[in-house]
Amino acid sequence: MSLLQGIITRLVSLKEQAANGEVAQRYFEVNGERKCSVKYFDKSDTYELEVYQPGEKPQTYQFDNIDMVAIEIYDMIS
């Protein structure tokens, strides 16, 4: 399985987990260092990507397309 395919699989699982009305969240790490987290909001069908940079405040981005958020995560962890 490719890295991108693995990311998409985790995002699909996140969406399925959020089907019960709760906000679901996943973390993505590289060598034990947390790079970002993704939340899925079922009500609005959107993903929220929070990007962590050492020494900086996390930046948050909204996506309504699973492919776009997967590409952003891929760029960060590859």
N, C-alpha and C positions, 0 to 999 in steps of 0.2 A: 504494500500500500504506500502510495506517495505521501509526502508530508501534507500537501494541499488536500488530498482526499481525506486524510486523517482529521484535518481541521474541520472540513465540511461535515464529516461524520459526527464530530463532537458538537458542532453547532446544531445539527438536526436533532441530536439527543437533547440538547439544551431546550430547543423549541418544544419537543414532546414533553419534557419535564414540566414546563411552564403551563401546560394545558389545564392544570388544576386551578389556575388563577393566581398562583404565587409567581413572584419574579425569580427566575432561575439565573444562576451565575456560574461561570467557569473561569479558571485561571490558566494562563499559558506561561510556561517558564522555560528558560534556557540555562542548563547547568545549575539548577537550583535557584536562579535569579528570576523573580517574577517580572515579566515584561509587560503583561497587560491582563485585563479581565474583561469578560463579555457578559452582559446581562441581556436577557430577552424579555420583552414586555408583550404578553399575549394580547392584552387589550388593544394596543396600538399596532401590533405586528411589527415591532421595530427592535433592532439590536443596538445596545449602547456599548461602545468600546472605550475603555479607560486605559490610557497608555501611561506607564510608569517610566520616568527618567530619573536617575540618581540625582539627588539634590534639588529636584524641581517638583512643583505641584503637578499632580496627575492631570492629563488633558483628556477631555471626554468628547467623543464623536458619535453621532447618531446615523444609523443605516437602516434602510427598509429592504435591503437586498442581501441575502445570505452570501452570494458570491463576492460582493464588494467587501464585506467585513472579513471574509475568509482570505481574500487577497491582502488586505491590510495586515492581518495577523501573520500570514506567510512572510511578508516582507520584513516584519519585526523579528521573527524567530529563525529565519533561514540565514 
